[in-house]
């Protein structure tokens, strides 16, 4: 499923009446698009400026395609879902059916999850901040698009949202899935996720060999499992979460391979579409940490588990770079773009002029010259203007001397954020401005004309 929300311009419940719009589609089914556009203009946009009317109706028609009510391509062809909507006589039930479709098939549950995290963190919620949060999960939404506000209005009309606030009872009623059950699915590790998705794809209620499902997942999604640790890392966690049932084989070929089947939870219609929505974010565990308060992140940064420390520090970097208005691009960039190397987070900004920032997070007591040199080399590939070295420890003097030489000779700014700076930002987030001003002033002094 693409990481986006459907186009919704001129399709909000503030602009159209769904029963009337569906009837217009039925009345013009099989015809060219032009008569439908005219009918939409006459019904909903006749009071708008004449030169805008047909463009607005065209946007509405395109939104109907994006929301899965009209088929893509020429002419007027209603989808099976659109026909099902039209056959619902009660307007409230019709609206709820559309919203169920949004939640199930159009990334509506990802929007809900983003809002949950923002509420937990006490973040200011607006169209712009929601778009930014979605983009941090791999979406590619313009800040000026109507995708988010139109979906919000439909969720409001059905009672799932009240403003930006979630009505969890209504949401659970429409999806048959509680917040806790959703979280069970969202926090799966990649190997668990793809195994469960492959099992759901079989649509079988019978026990099946776990080894066969594992092979299906590998063939379908290219996921590699560590067979020696398969039961511990995949079967047991899924069983403990109540997502699969397990039965030990008693004899015959492959008797040592356990048998698995779906539980009552994972048999629900919502589960497979929800797993498809989660595909774009399931291997980006940093998302879980983005939803934590800064104080909790600081605790996790000091955890004994180095992997968790890294995730927490990376999430902290994303959170604080947003404070200074940078736009998140992506996290954990690697592969061909970086010649096999890795950079933790990339940001950019188009204010006044375009700049690109790379942020490297280090869970080390001391950042060495070699580590800074690696980031400088990477900046040529990534075409960045600024490098932020963020560490829980300190930056060595040799590394600082090297950074000074680079800034004297190259169009690069290298910013050092040490452990004491992290503590200051945790205590007072706006301290990041003071810290970055300090580093900027340092760069200015280094880059003086001789």
C-alpha positions as CSV (number, residue, x, y, z in Angstrom):
1,X,0.0,0.0,0.0
2,X,1.5,3.4,-1.0
3,X,2.5,5.6,1.9
4,X,0.1,8.4,1.2
5,X,-3.4,9.6,2.0
6,X,-6.0,9.9,-0.8
7,X,-6.4,13.1,-2.7
8,X,-9.6,14.8,-1.4
9,X,-9.9,18.3,-2.9
10,X,-13.5,19.3,-3.2
11,X,-14.7,16.0,-1.6
12,X,-15.1,17.1,2.0
13,X,-18.5,16.7,3.7
14,X,-18.5,20.5,4.0
15,X,-18.7,20.8,0.2
16,X,-20.7,17.8,-1.0
17,X,-23.6,15.6,0.2
18,X,-22.5,11.9,-0.2
19,X,-25.9,10.4,-1.1
20,X,-26.5,13.0,-3.8
21,X,-23.0,12.6,-5.2
22,X,-23.4,8.8,-5.4
23,X,-26.7,9.2,-7.2
24,X,-25.1,11.5,-9.7
25,X,-22.6,8.8,-10.4
26,X,-25.3,6.2,-10.9
27,X,-27.3,8.5,-13.2
28,X,-24.2,9.1,-15.4
29,X,-22.7,5.6,-15.2
30,X,-21.3,4.4,-18.5
31,X,-21.2,7.9,-20.0
32,X,-18.2,10.1,-20.7
33,X,-16.9,12.2,-17.8
34,X,-18.2,15.6,-19.1
35,X,-21.9,15.1,-18.1
36,X,-20.9,14.0,-14.6
37,X,-18.7,17.1,-14.2
38,X,-21.6,19.3,-15.3
39,X,-24.0,17.6,-12.9
40,X,-21.5,18.0,-10.0
41,X,-21.1,21.7,-10.9
42,X,-24.9,22.2,-11.0
43,X,-25.5,20.4,-7.7
44,X,-22.6,21.5,-5.5
45,X,-20.5,24.4,-7.1
46,X,-23.0,26.6,-9.0
47,X,-22.5,29.5,-6.6
48,X,-18.7,29.5,-7.0
49,X,-16.9,31.7,-9.6
50,X,-17.8,30.5,-13.1
51,X,-14.2,30.1,-14.1
52,X,-13.5,27.8,-11.1
53,X,-16.6,25.6,-11.3
54,X,-15.5,22.9,-13.7
55,X,-12.1,22.7,-12.1
56,X,-13.6,22.2,-8.7
57,X,-16.0,19.5,-10.1
58,X,-13.0,17.8,-11.8
59,X,-11.1,17.8,-8.5
60,X,-14.2,16.2,-6.9
61,X,-14.2,13.5,-9.6
62,X,-10.5,12.8,-9.1
63,X,-11.1,12.5,-5.3
64,X,-13.8,9.9,-6.0
65,X,-11.2,7.9,-7.8
66,X,-8.7,8.3,-5.0
67,X,-11.2,7.3,-2.4
68,X,-12.0,4.1,-4.4
69,X,-15.6,5.1,-5.4
70,X,-14.9,5.6,-9.1
71,X,-12.7,3.4,-11.3
72,X,-9.6,5.1,-12.7
73,X,-9.4,5.8,-16.4
74,X,-11.9,7.3,-18.9
75,X,-15.7,7.5,-18.5
76,X,-17.8,7.0,-15.4
77,X,-17.4,3.6,-13.9
78,X,-18.4,3.0,-10.3
79,X,-16.4,0.6,-8.2
80,X,-17.9,-2.3,-6.3
81,X,-17.3,-0.4,-3.1
82,X,-19.0,2.7,-4.6
83,X,-22.0,0.6,-5.5
84,X,-22.1,-0.8,-2.0
85,X,-22.1,2.7,-0.6
86,X,-25.0,3.8,-2.9
87,X,-27.1,0.9,-1.8
88,X,-27.0,2.0,1.8
89,X,-30.2,4.0,2.4
90,X,-29.4,5.5,5.8
91,X,-27.1,8.5,5.5
92,X,-25.4,7.8,8.9
93,X,-24.7,4.2,8.0
94,X,-23.5,5.3,4.6
95,X,-21.0,7.7,6.1
96,X,-19.8,5.1,8.6
97,X,-19.3,2.6,5.7
98,X,-17.1,5.2,4.0
99,X,-15.1,5.8,7.1
100,X,-14.6,2.1,7.7
101,X,-13.2,2.0,4.2
102,X,-10.9,4.9,5.0
103,X,-9.6,3.3,8.2
104,X,-9.3,-0.1,6.6
105,X,-7.9,0.6,3.1
106,X,-6.7,4.2,2.8
107,X,-4.1,4.5,5.6
108,X,-6.7,6.0,8.0
109,X,-5.3,3.9,10.9
110,X,-1.9,5.3,10.3
111,X,-3.3,8.8,10.7
112,X,-5.0,7.7,13.9
113,X,-1.8,6.3,15.3
114,X,0.0,9.5,14.5
115,X,-2.6,11.5,16.4
116,X,-2.4,9.1,19.3
117,X,1.4,9.7,19.6
118,X,1.0,13.5,19.3
119,X,-1.6,13.6,22.0
120,X,0.6,11.5,24.3
121,X,3.5,13.8,23.8
122,X,1.4,16.9,24.3
123,X,2.4,18.2,20.9
124,X,0.5,21.0,19.1
125,X,-1.7,19.4,16.5
126,X,-2.4,21.2,13.3
127,X,-2.6,20.3,9.6
128,X,1.1,21.2,9.2
129,X,2.3,19.2,12.2
130,X,0.3,16.2,11.3
131,X,1.7,16.3,7.8
132,X,5.2,16.5,9.2
133,X,4.6,13.5,11.5
134,X,3.2,11.4,8.6
135,X,6.2,12.4,6.5
136,X,8.5,11.2,9.3
137,X,6.9,7.8,8.8
138,X,7.8,7.7,5.1
139,X,4.8,9.5,3.6
140,X,5.4,12.2,1.0
141,X,2.6,14.8,1.6
142,X,2.8,18.5,0.7
143,X,2.1,20.9,3.5
144,X,-0.4,22.6,1.3
145,X,-2.3,19.5,0.2
146,X,-5.9,18.8,1.4
147,X,-5.4,15.1,1.9
148,X,-5.2,15.4,5.7
149,X,-7.9,17.9,6.4
150,X,-10.5,16.2,4.1
151,X,-9.9,12.8,5.8
152,X,-10.1,14.5,9.1
153,X,-13.5,16.0,8.2
154,X,-14.9,12.5,7.2
155,X,-13.6,11.0,10.5
156,X,-15.2,13.9,12.4
157,X,-18.6,13.4,10.6
158,X,-18.6,9.7,11.6
159,X,-17.6,10.5,15.2
160,X,-14.2,8.9,15.1
161,X,-12.6,12.3,15.7
162,X,-13.8,15.3,17.6
163,X,-11.6,18.0,16.2
164,X,-8.2,16.2,16.4
165,X,-9.3,14.2,19.5
166,X,-9.9,10.5,19.0
167,X,-13.1,8.9,20.2
168,X,-11.6,5.5,21.0
169,X,-15.0,3.9,21.7
170,X,-16.3,4.9,18.2
171,X,-13.1,3.9,16.5
172,X,-13.2,0.5,18.1
173,X,-16.9,0.1,17.2
174,X,-16.1,0.7,13.5
175,X,-12.9,-1.3,13.3
176,X,-13.6,-4.0,15.8
177,X,-10.0,-3.4,17.0
178,X,-9.0,-1.8,20.3
179,X,-6.0,0.5,20.7
180,X,-4.1,-2.3,22.5
181,X,-4.8,-4.8,19.8
182,X,-3.6,-2.3,17.2
183,X,-0.4,-1.8,19.2
184,X,0.2,-5.5,19.2
185,X,0.4,-5.4,15.4
186,X,2.2,-2.1,15.1
187,X,5.1,-3.1,17.3
188,X,5.9,-6.4,15.6
189,X,9.5,-6.8,14.4
190,X,10.0,-7.3,10.7
191,X,10.4,-11.1,10.8
192,X,7.3,-11.5,13.0
193,X,5.3,-9.1,10.8
194,X,6.1,-10.8,7.5
195,X,5.4,-14.3,8.9
196,X,2.0,-13.2,10.2
197,X,1.2,-11.4,7.0
198,X,2.0,-14.5,5.0
199,X,-0.2,-16.6,7.3
200,X,-3.0,-14.1,6.9
201,X,-2.6,-14.3,3.1
202,X,-3.4,-18.0,3.1
203,X,-6.9,-17.2,4.5
204,X,-7.0,-20.6,6.1
205,X,-8.5,-21.4,9.5
206,X,-6.7,-24.7,9.7
207,X,-3.3,-25.5,11.3
208,X,-0.4,-25.2,8.8
209,X,3.3,-26.0,9.1
210,X,5.2,-23.0,10.4
211,X,8.1,-24.0,8.0
212,X,5.8,-23.7,5.0
213,X,4.6,-20.2,6.1
214,X,8.2,-19.2,6.7
215,X,9.1,-20.2,3.1
216,X,6.0,-18.4,1.8
217,X,7.1,-15.2,3.6
218,X,10.6,-15.5,2.2
219,X,9.3,-16.1,-1.4
220,X,6.7,-13.3,-1.2
221,X,8.5,-10.6,0.7
222,X,12.2,-11.5,0.5
223,X,12.5,-11.7,4.3
224,X,15.3,-13.8,5.7
225,X,14.8,-15.8,8.9
226,X,17.4,-17.2,11.2
227,X,16.2,-20.8,11.4
228,X,18.2,-21.7,14.5
229,X,16.4,-18.9,16.4
230,X,13.1,-19.0,14.5
231,X,10.9,-20.3,17.3
232,X,12.4,-17.9,19.9
233,X,12.2,-14.8,17.7
234,X,9.0,-15.4,15.7
235,X,6.8,-18.2,16.9
236,X,6.9,-17.6,20.6
237,X,6.4,-13.7,20.5
238,X,3.4,-14.1,18.1
239,X,2.0,-16.8,20.4
240,X,2.5,-14.7,23.5
241,X,0.7,-11.8,21.9
242,X,-2.3,-13.9,21.0
243,X,-1.7,-13.4,17.3
244,X,-1.2,-17.1,16.4
245,X,-2.1,-20.5,17.9
246,X,0.5,-23.2,18.0
247,X,0.3,-27.0,18.0
248,X,3.2,-29.4,18.1
249,X,3.2,-32.0,15.4
250,X,3.1,-35.5,16.7
251,X,4.6,-37.7,13.9
252,X,5.4,-38.1,10.3
253,X,7.4,-36.0,7.9
254,X,8.4,-32.7,9.5
255,X,7.1,-33.7,12.9
256,X,9.5,-31.3,14.6
257,X,8.0,-28.4,12.8
258,X,5.2,-26.7,14.8
259,X,1.8,-26.1,13.3
260,X,0.3,-22.6,13.4
261,X,-3.0,-21.0,12.7
262,X,-4.7,-17.6,13.1
263,X,-6.5,-16.6,16.3
264,X,-9.9,-15.0,16.6
265,X,-8.1,-11.7,16.7
266,X,-6.1,-12.2,13.5
267,X,-9.1,-13.7,11.6
268,X,-10.8,-10.3,11.7
269,X,-11.3,-8.6,8.3
270,X,-9.5,-5.5,9.5
271,X,-6.2,-7.3,10.2
272,X,-4.8,-8.1,6.8
273,X,-5.5,-4.6,5.4
274,X,-4.0,-3.1,8.6
275,X,-0.9,-5.2,8.1
276,X,-0.7,-3.8,4.6
277,X,-1.0,-0.2,5.9
278,X,1.8,-0.9,8.4
279,X,4.2,-2.3,5.8
280,X,6.0,1.0,5.2
281,X,6.8,1.6,8.8
282,X,7.1,-1.9,10.4
283,X,10.9,-2.0,10.1
284,X,11.3,1.6,11.3
285,X,11.3,1.0,15.0
286,X,12.5,4.6,15.7
287,X,8.8,5.6,15.1
288,X,7.9,4.0,18.5
289,X,10.5,6.2,20.2
290,X,9.3,9.4,18.4
291,X,6.1,9.1,20.4
292,X,7.9,9.2,23.8
293,X,8.4,12.3,25.9
294,X,11.9,13.8,25.8
295,X,12.4,12.8,29.4
296,X,11.7,9.1,28.6
297,X,14.0,9.3,25.6
298,X,16.8,10.5,27.9
299,X,16.3,7.5,30.2
300,X,16.4,5.2,27.2
301,X,19.5,6.8,25.8
302,X,21.3,5.6,29.0
303,X,19.9,2.0,28.7
304,X,22.3,-0.9,28.8
305,X,20.9,-2.3,25.5
306,X,23.0,-0.5,22.8
307,X,20.4,-1.1,20.1
308,X,17.7,0.6,22.2
309,X,20.1,3.4,23.1
310,X,20.6,4.0,19.4
311,X,16.9,4.1,18.6
312,X,16.3,6.5,21.4
313,X,19.1,8.8,20.4
314,X,18.0,8.8,16.8
315,X,14.4,9.7,17.8
316,X,15.8,12.5,20.1
317,X,17.7,13.9,17.1
318,X,14.5,13.9,15.0
319,X,12.5,15.6,17.7
320,X,15.0,18.4,18.4
321,X,15.8,19.1,14.7
322,X,12.1,19.7,14.2
323,X,12.2,22.3,16.9
324,X,14.4,24.5,14.7
325,X,12.0,24.1,11.8
326,X,13.9,21.5,9.7
327,X,11.9,19.1,7.5
328,X,12.6,15.5,8.1
329,X,13.6,13.6,4.9
330,X,14.4,10.1,6.0
331,X,16.2,8.0,8.5
332,X,18.8,5.2,8.2
333,X,19.7,6.1,4.6
334,X,22.0,3.4,3.2
335,X,22.8,1.4,0.2
336,X,23.7,2.8,-3.2
337,X,23.0,6.4,-2.2
338,X,25.8,6.3,0.4
339,X,28.1,3.7,-1.2
340,X,27.2,1.2,1.5
341,X,27.7,3.6,4.4
342,X,25.0,4.9,6.7
343,X,23.7,8.2,8.1
344,X,21.1,8.2,10.8
345,X,18.9,11.1,9.8
346,X,18.6,13.5,6.9
347,X,16.8,16.9,7.0
348,X,16.4,19.8,4.7
349,X,15.0,23.4,4.7
350,X,13.9,25.7,1.9
351,X,13.7,28.9,4.1
352,X,15.5,31.7,2.2
353,X,17.7,29.1,0.5
354,X,17.8,25.4,0.3
355,X,20.0,23.5,2.8
356,X,20.4,19.8,3.5
357,X,21.5,18.5,6.9
358,X,22.9,15.1,7.9
359,X,22.7,14.1,11.6
360,X,24.9,11.3,12.9
361,X,24.0,9.9,16.3
362,X,26.8,8.3,18.3
363,X,26.4,6.3,21.5
364,X,30.1,6.5,22.4
365,X,32.1,8.1,25.2
366,X,34.2,10.0,22.6
367,X,33.8,10.9,19.0
368,X,37.0,10.4,17.1
369,X,38.6,12.2,14.1
370,X,37.9,9.1,11.9
371,X,34.2,9.2,12.7
372,X,33.9,12.9,11.7
373,X,36.0,12.3,8.6
374,X,33.6,9.5,7.6
375,X,30.7,12.0,7.8
376,X,32.6,14.6,5.8
377,X,33.2,12.0,3.1
378,X,29.5,11.1,3.1
379,X,28.5,14.7,2.7
380,X,29.8,14.7,-0.9
381,X,27.5,11.8,-1.8
382,X,24.5,13.3,0.1
383,X,25.2,16.9,-1.1
384,X,24.7,18.2,2.4
385,X,25.6,21.7,3.7
386,X,25.6,20.9,7.4
387,X,26.7,18.0,9.5
388,X,25.5,17.5,13.1
389,X,27.5,15.1,15.2
390,X,25.3,14.2,18.2
391,X,26.9,12.1,20.9
392,X,26.1,11.0,24.5
393,X,29.8,11.6,25.3
394,X,32.2,14.2,24.1
395,X,34.0,15.1,20.9
396,X,37.8,14.6,21.0
397,X,40.1,17.5,20.5
398,X,41.6,15.9,17.4
399,X,38.1,15.6,15.9
400,X,37.4,19.3,16.6
401,X,40.7,20.3,15.1
402,X,39.8,18.3,12.0
403,X,36.3,19.8,11.8
404,X,37.9,23.3,12.0
405,X,40.2,22.6,9.1
406,X,37.3,21.3,7.0
407,X,35.2,24.3,7.7
408,X,38.1,26.6,6.7
409,X,38.4,24.9,3.3
410,X,35.0,23.6,2.4
411,X,31.4,24.9,2.2
412,X,30.4,22.8,5.2
413,X,29.3,23.6,8.7
414,X,30.0,21.0,11.3
415,X,27.9,21.2,14.5
416,X,28.9,19.3,17.7
417,X,26.2,18.3,20.2
418,X,27.6,16.6,23.2
419,X,26.1,14.8,26.2
420,X,25.9,17.9,28.3
421,X,24.0,19.7,25.5
422,X,21.5,16.8,25.3
423,X,20.9,17.2,29.0
424,X,20.3,20.9,28.6
425,X,17.8,20.4,25.8
426,X,15.9,17.8,27.8
427,X,15.6,20.3,30.6
428,X,14.6,23.1,28.3
429,X,14.0,22.2,24.6
430,X,14.5,25.8,23.4
431,X,18.1,25.5,24.5
432,X,18.8,24.0,21.1
433,X,18.7,27.5,19.7
434,X,21.4,28.6,22.1
435,X,23.5,25.6,21.3
436,X,23.2,25.9,17.5
437,X,23.9,29.7,17.7
438,X,27.0,28.9,19.7
439,X,28.1,26.4,17.0
440,X,27.1,28.8,14.2
441,X,29.1,31.6,15.7
442,X,32.1,29.3,16.0
443,X,31.8,28.4,12.2
444,X,31.5,32.1,11.4
445,X,34.8,32.9,13.2
446,X,36.5,29.9,11.4
447,X,35.3,31.0,8.0
448,X,36.6,34.6,8.1
449,X,38.3,35.9,5.0
450,X,42.1,36.0,5.3
